[in-house]
């Protein structure tokens, strides 16, 4: 075992077969680093007598190989003062390509890493070893695609990808450990046209920024983001909002500068088949009666279709047979503070409505016509 004097109590680490690498380039200056396997930490040594440091490192190497403690060439060490101990580095900010570390690794102890304006074309794989990372800021780079392994950063709470060249957000990240940790996500000023349905599995999200992309739609199950409080999707290409949007409960919403269509409930899109197909009837029953299903029980295409089931105004499900129209919704119904959606001072936007039958649509139409007399 080795003890560090990070505080008066110290920290104890196992050495036997637990050392990943020694860094001794500056040992003559009294500096060295011992990288451990488990836990993944760097033990940084500095301000040491060069001769004593070499002897200590030799003893550590022997301990790593399993040499008996009594046979180690250890001398009596004077405990370091707290003021002399170099604390593990938890924050690193890089704002130029010139300052970016090309030859040495990032400290394993990092909790906050910013690497902006570095002209990065991809995410540096060395960053994905930083298991304590809570904030990763890669804004103002040239990143086109995100690696799936970002989802292995189990402590990641904030991810800033503002002003890159992203064209998508992969499904694997939506299914990763980020579901339990990610609270802040900035995807603004990229080239994203759509987000996957699975995006709404990131249910710890509180703050989501999607401004200045090329979005033609928001995720189908947007309302499942129950923790979301701040949403901005200004200056995209949204014609309307998904039906599930009405289930959100936001503090602030910004949808300014989208080309919203003028709702016309009297001109619906009718995709009904009468009588219903066997597939449609079975799918509706599965959802309405909450019959368990999953990829282990059904072919993948059927399971994916069920995940996209729509909800009628009556509460029943419909799959591929439905009537669709858009109606006007005041955005204050879902947000306390609303940024105006246009230069005319509007706070309304079109939202999609689905109907499972002609009966449901007729009842809606009666109510709509009565309210507009």
C-alpha positions as CSV (number, residue, x, y, z in Angstrom):
1,X,0.0,0.0,0.0
2,X,1.1,3.6,-0.5
3,X,-0.2,6.6,1.6
4,X,-0.7,10.1,0.2
5,X,-0.8,13.1,2.3
6,X,-3.7,14.8,0.5
7,X,-5.1,15.6,3.9
8,X,-4.1,14.7,7.5
9,X,-5.9,11.3,7.2
10,X,-4.2,10.5,3.9
11,X,-5.4,8.1,1.3
12,X,-4.2,4.5,0.9
13,X,-3.7,2.7,-2.4
14,X,-2.8,-0.8,-3.3
15,X,0.4,-1.2,-5.2
16,X,0.8,-4.9,-6.0
17,X,0.1,-5.4,-9.7
18,X,-1.9,-2.1,-9.7
19,X,0.5,0.3,-11.5
20,X,-0.4,1.2,-15.0
21,X,2.5,3.6,-15.8
22,X,5.4,5.6,-14.3
23,X,6.1,9.2,-15.6
24,X,9.7,10.0,-14.6
25,X,10.8,12.6,-17.3
26,X,11.3,15.2,-14.6
27,X,12.6,13.0,-11.8
28,X,15.9,15.1,-11.6
29,X,13.7,18.1,-10.7
30,X,12.1,16.1,-7.9
31,X,8.9,15.4,-9.9
32,X,7.2,12.1,-10.9
33,X,3.7,10.6,-11.4
34,X,2.5,7.1,-10.6
35,X,-0.6,6.1,-12.5
36,X,-2.7,3.5,-10.8
37,X,-5.1,1.0,-12.5
38,X,-7.8,0.8,-9.7
39,X,-8.9,3.4,-8.8
40,X,-7.9,5.2,-11.9
41,X,-5.9,8.0,-10.3
42,X,-2.5,9.7,-10.8
43,X,-0.4,10.1,-7.7
44,X,1.7,13.2,-8.3
45,X,5.0,13.6,-6.5
46,X,6.8,17.0,-6.5
47,X,9.2,19.1,-4.5
48,X,11.2,16.0,-3.6
49,X,14.9,15.4,-3.2
50,X,15.8,13.7,-6.6
51,X,17.9,11.0,-4.9
52,X,15.2,10.1,-2.4
53,X,12.5,10.2,-5.1
54,X,14.5,7.7,-7.2
55,X,14.8,5.4,-4.2
56,X,11.1,5.7,-3.5
57,X,10.1,4.9,-7.1
58,X,12.4,1.9,-7.1
59,X,10.6,0.6,-3.9
60,X,7.2,1.2,-5.6
61,X,8.3,-0.8,-8.6
62,X,9.3,-3.7,-6.4
63,X,6.0,-3.5,-4.5
64,X,4.2,-3.6,-7.8
65,X,6.0,-6.8,-8.6
66,X,4.9,-8.4,-5.3
67,X,8.2,-8.0,-3.3
68,X,7.7,-8.6,0.4
69,X,7.4,-5.3,2.4
70,X,10.3,-6.1,4.7
71,X,12.6,-6.5,1.7
72,X,11.8,-3.1,0.3
73,X,14.5,-0.4,0.5
74,X,12.4,2.1,2.4
75,X,13.8,4.9,4.5
76,X,12.1,6.9,7.2
77,X,10.0,9.6,5.6
78,X,9.1,12.9,7.1
79,X,5.4,13.5,6.5
80,X,4.7,16.4,4.1
81,X,3.0,19.5,5.3
82,X,-0.5,20.1,3.9
83,X,0.7,23.3,2.2
84,X,3.4,21.3,0.4
85,X,1.1,18.7,-1.1
86,X,-0.1,19.4,-4.7
87,X,-3.8,18.9,-4.9
88,X,-5.2,16.7,-7.8
89,X,-6.2,18.9,-10.7
90,X,-10.0,19.0,-11.2
91,X,-10.4,21.8,-13.8
92,X,-8.7,22.5,-17.1
93,X,-9.6,25.2,-19.6
94,X,-8.0,25.3,-23.1
95,X,-9.1,28.0,-25.5
96,X,-6.6,27.7,-28.3
97,X,-5.1,25.1,-30.5
98,X,-1.6,26.2,-29.4
99,X,-2.3,25.3,-25.8
100,X,-3.9,21.9,-26.6
101,X,-2.0,18.9,-25.1
102,X,-0.8,16.7,-27.9
103,X,1.7,14.5,-26.2
104,X,0.6,14.1,-22.6
105,X,-2.7,12.7,-21.2
106,X,-5.3,14.7,-19.4
107,X,-5.2,14.3,-15.5
108,X,-7.5,11.5,-14.5
109,X,-8.8,13.7,-11.6
110,X,-10.4,16.2,-14.0
111,X,-14.1,17.1,-13.2
112,X,-14.3,20.1,-15.6
113,X,-12.7,20.1,-19.0
114,X,-13.1,22.9,-21.6
115,X,-11.4,22.6,-25.0
116,X,-12.9,25.4,-27.1
117,X,-11.5,27.1,-30.2
118,X,-9.1,24.2,-30.7
119,X,-10.2,23.2,-34.3
120,X,-11.0,19.7,-33.1
121,X,-12.5,17.6,-35.9
122,X,-13.4,14.7,-33.6
123,X,-13.7,14.1,-29.8
124,X,-10.3,13.2,-28.4
125,X,-10.5,9.6,-27.2
126,X,-8.2,10.5,-24.2
127,X,-11.1,12.5,-22.8
128,X,-13.3,9.4,-22.6
129,X,-11.0,7.9,-19.9
130,X,-11.9,10.7,-17.5
131,X,-14.4,8.9,-15.4
132,X,-14.8,11.8,-12.9
133,X,-15.7,14.3,-15.6
134,X,-18.8,16.2,-14.7
135,X,-18.6,19.0,-17.3
136,X,-17.3,18.7,-20.9
137,X,-17.2,21.8,-23.0
138,X,-16.2,21.2,-26.6
139,X,-17.8,24.3,-28.1
140,X,-16.5,26.2,-31.1
141,X,-14.7,23.3,-32.8
142,X,-15.3,21.4,-36.0
143,X,-16.7,18.1,-34.6
144,X,-19.0,16.3,-37.1
145,X,-19.8,13.1,-35.2
146,X,-20.0,12.1,-31.6
147,X,-18.4,8.7,-30.5
148,X,-20.8,6.3,-28.7
149,X,-18.2,6.0,-25.9
150,X,-19.1,9.5,-24.6
151,X,-22.0,7.5,-23.0
152,X,-19.4,5.8,-20.8
153,X,-18.7,9.0,-18.9
154,X,-20.9,8.0,-15.9
155,X,-20.6,11.2,-14.0
156,X,-21.2,13.6,-16.9
157,X,-23.8,16.2,-16.1
158,X,-23.1,19.0,-18.6
159,X,-22.1,18.6,-22.3
160,X,-21.6,21.7,-24.4
161,X,-21.2,21.2,-28.2
162,X,-22.2,24.7,-29.3
163,X,-21.0,25.8,-32.7
164,X,-19.7,22.6,-34.2
165,X,-20.5,20.7,-37.4
166,X,-22.8,18.0,-36.0
167,X,-25.4,16.6,-38.3
168,X,-27.0,14.1,-35.8
169,X,-27.2,12.9,-32.3
170,X,-26.8,9.1,-32.2
171,X,-29.2,6.6,-30.7
172,X,-26.5,4.9,-28.7
173,X,-25.9,8.0,-26.6
174,X,-29.7,8.1,-25.8
175,X,-29.5,4.5,-24.6
176,X,-26.2,5.0,-22.6
177,X,-25.4,5.9,-19.0
178,X,-26.2,9.6,-19.9
179,X,-29.8,8.7,-19.2
180,X,-29.1,8.9,-15.5
181,X,-26.6,11.8,-15.3
182,X,-26.9,14.3,-18.1
183,X,-28.7,17.5,-17.0
184,X,-27.4,20.2,-19.4
185,X,-27.0,19.7,-23.2
186,X,-26.1,22.4,-25.7
187,X,-26.4,21.4,-29.3
188,X,-27.0,24.9,-30.6
189,X,-25.4,26.2,-33.9
190,X,-24.9,22.9,-35.6
191,X,-26.4,21.3,-38.6
192,X,-28.9,18.8,-37.0
193,X,-32.1,18.2,-39.0
194,X,-33.8,15.8,-36.5
195,X,-33.3,14.1,-33.1
196,X,-34.0,10.4,-32.7
197,X,-37.2,9.2,-30.9
198,X,-34.9,7.7,-28.2
199,X,-33.6,11.2,-27.4
200,X,-36.4,11.5,-24.8
201,X,-34.8,8.7,-22.8
202,X,-32.4,11.4,-21.4
203,X,-34.9,12.0,-18.7
204,X,-32.6,13.9,-16.3
205,X,-32.3,16.8,-18.8
206,X,-33.1,20.2,-17.2
207,X,-31.6,22.6,-19.7
208,X,-31.6,21.9,-23.5
209,X,-30.4,24.3,-26.2
210,X,-31.1,23.5,-29.9
211,X,-31.0,27.0,-31.4
212,X,-29.6,27.7,-34.9
213,X,-29.8,24.2,-36.3
214,X,-31.9,22.8,-39.3
215,X,-34.5,21.0,-37.2
216,X,-37.7,20.1,-39.1
217,X,-39.2,18.4,-36.1
218,X,-38.8,17.9,-32.4
219,X,-38.6,14.4,-30.8
220,X,-42.0,12.6,-31.1
221,X,-42.1,11.9,-27.3
222,X,-40.9,15.3,-26.1
223,X,-43.3,15.3,-23.2
224,X,-41.4,12.5,-21.5
225,X,-38.7,14.9,-20.5
226,X,-40.4,15.5,-17.2
227,X,-37.4,17.3,-15.6
228,X,-36.9,19.7,-18.5
229,X,-37.2,23.4,-17.4
230,X,-35.3,25.4,-20.0
231,X,-35.8,24.7,-23.7
232,X,-34.6,26.9,-26.6
233,X,-35.0,25.9,-30.3
234,X,-35.0,29.3,-31.9
235,X,-34.2,29.8,-35.6
236,X,-34.8,26.3,-36.8
237,X,-37.2,25.0,-39.5
238,X,-40.1,23.8,-37.3
239,X,-43.5,23.8,-39.0
240,X,-45.3,22.6,-35.9
241,X,-44.8,21.1,-32.5
242,X,-45.3,17.4,-31.6
243,X,-48.5,16.4,-29.8
244,X,-46.6,15.3,-26.7
245,X,-45.2,18.8,-26.3
246,X,-48.3,19.8,-24.3
247,X,-47.1,17.6,-21.4
248,X,-44.0,19.7,-20.7
249,X,-43.7,21.9,-17.7
250,X,-41.1,24.6,-18.4
251,X,-39.7,27.7,-16.7
252,X,-38.5,29.3,-20.0
253,X,-39.2,28.5,-23.6
254,X,-37.7,30.1,-26.7
255,X,-39.0,29.1,-30.2
256,X,-38.4,32.4,-32.0
257,X,-37.8,32.5,-35.7
258,X,-39.4,29.2,-36.8
259,X,-41.6,29.0,-39.9
260,X,-44.7,27.8,-38.1
261,X,-47.6,26.8,-40.3
262,X,-51.0,28.4,-39.9
263,X,-53.2,25.7,-38.2
264,X,-56.3,24.6,-40.1
265,X,-58.3,22.0,-38.2
266,X,-60.9,21.9,-41.0
267,X,-58.4,20.4,-43.5
268,X,-57.1,17.3,-41.8
269,X,-54.7,14.6,-43.1
270,X,-56.8,11.4,-43.2
271,X,-54.9,8.1,-43.0
272,X,-57.7,5.9,-41.8
273,X,-58.5,2.4,-43.2
274,X,-62.0,1.0,-42.5
275,X,-62.2,-1.6,-41.3
276,X,-58.9,-1.4,-39.4
277,X,-56.2,-3.8,-40.4
278,X,-55.4,-6.8,-38.1
279,X,-52.0,-5.2,-37.4
280,X,-53.5,-1.9,-36.4
281,X,-56.1,-3.6,-34.2
282,X,-53.5,-5.7,-32.5
283,X,-51.2,-2.8,-32.0
284,X,-53.9,-0.6,-30.5
285,X,-54.9,-3.4,-28.1
286,X,-51.3,-3.9,-27.0
287,X,-50.9,-0.2,-26.1
288,X,-54.4,0.4,-24.7
289,X,-54.4,-2.6,-22.4
290,X,-50.7,-2.2,-21.5
291,X,-49.7,-5.6,-22.7
292,X,-45.9,-6.0,-22.1
293,X,-43.8,-6.0,-25.2
294,X,-40.2,-5.5,-26.2
295,X,-37.5,-6.3,-28.6
296,X,-37.1,-9.8,-27.0
297,X,-40.7,-10.6,-27.8
298,X,-41.4,-9.0,-31.1
299,X,-39.6,-8.4,-34.4
300,X,-37.6,-5.1,-34.2
301,X,-39.8,-3.3,-36.8
302,X,-43.0,-4.1,-34.9
303,X,-41.5,-3.0,-31.6
304,X,-40.2,0.2,-33.1
305,X,-43.7,0.9,-34.5
306,X,-45.3,0.4,-31.1
307,X,-42.8,2.9,-29.6
308,X,-44.2,5.4,-32.1
309,X,-47.9,4.9,-31.2
310,X,-49.9,8.1,-31.3
311,X,-52.5,9.1,-28.7
312,X,-55.9,10.2,-29.7
313,X,-57.8,13.0,-27.9
314,X,-59.9,10.3,-26.3
315,X,-56.8,8.7,-24.8
316,X,-56.7,5.6,-27.1
317,X,-53.7,4.7,-29.1
318,X,-53.4,4.6,-32.9
319,X,-50.5,3.4,-35.0
320,X,-50.7,3.9,-38.8
321,X,-54.4,4.5,-39.1
322,X,-55.4,8.0,-37.8
323,X,-56.6,11.5,-38.7
324,X,-54.0,14.3,-38.2
325,X,-54.5,18.0,-37.9
326,X,-52.9,21.0,-36.2
327,X,-54.4,23.4,-33.7
328,X,-53.2,26.6,-32.0
329,X,-51.6,26.3,-28.6
330,X,-50.7,29.2,-26.3
331,X,-47.2,28.4,-25.2
332,X,-47.9,29.8,-21.7
333,X,-49.7,26.5,-21.1
334,X,-46.3,24.7,-21.0
335,X,-43.9,27.5,-19.9
336,X,-43.9,30.3,-17.3
337,X,-41.7,32.6,-19.5
338,X,-42.1,32.5,-23.2
339,X,-39.9,34.3,-25.7
340,X,-42.1,35.8,-28.5
341,X,-42.2,33.4,-31.5
342,X,-42.2,36.2,-34.1
343,X,-41.8,39.9,-34.5
344,X,-45.5,40.4,-34.1
345,X,-45.5,39.6,-30.4
346,X,-47.1,36.1,-30.7
347,X,-46.9,33.5,-28.1
348,X,-48.9,30.8,-29.9
349,X,-47.7,27.9,-32.1
350,X,-49.3,25.0,-34.0
351,X,-49.4,21.6,-32.3
352,X,-50.3,18.3,-33.9
353,X,-53.4,16.5,-32.9
354,X,-54.3,12.8,-33.6
355,X,-57.7,11.1,-33.8
356,X,-58.2,7.4,-33.8
357,X,-61.6,7.5,-35.6
358,X,-64.0,9.6,-37.5
359,X,-66.1,9.8,-34.4
360,X,-63.3,11.3,-32.3
361,X,-62.5,13.8,-35.1
362,X,-66.2,14.8,-35.5
363,X,-66.6,15.4,-31.7
364,X,-63.4,17.6,-31.8
365,X,-64.7,19.5,-34.9
366,X,-68.1,20.2,-33.1
367,X,-66.3,21.7,-30.1
368,X,-63.9,23.7,-32.3
369,X,-66.7,25.2,-34.4
370,X,-68.8,26.1,-31.4
371,X,-65.8,27.9,-29.7
372,X,-65.1,29.9,-32.9
373,X,-68.7,31.2,-33.4
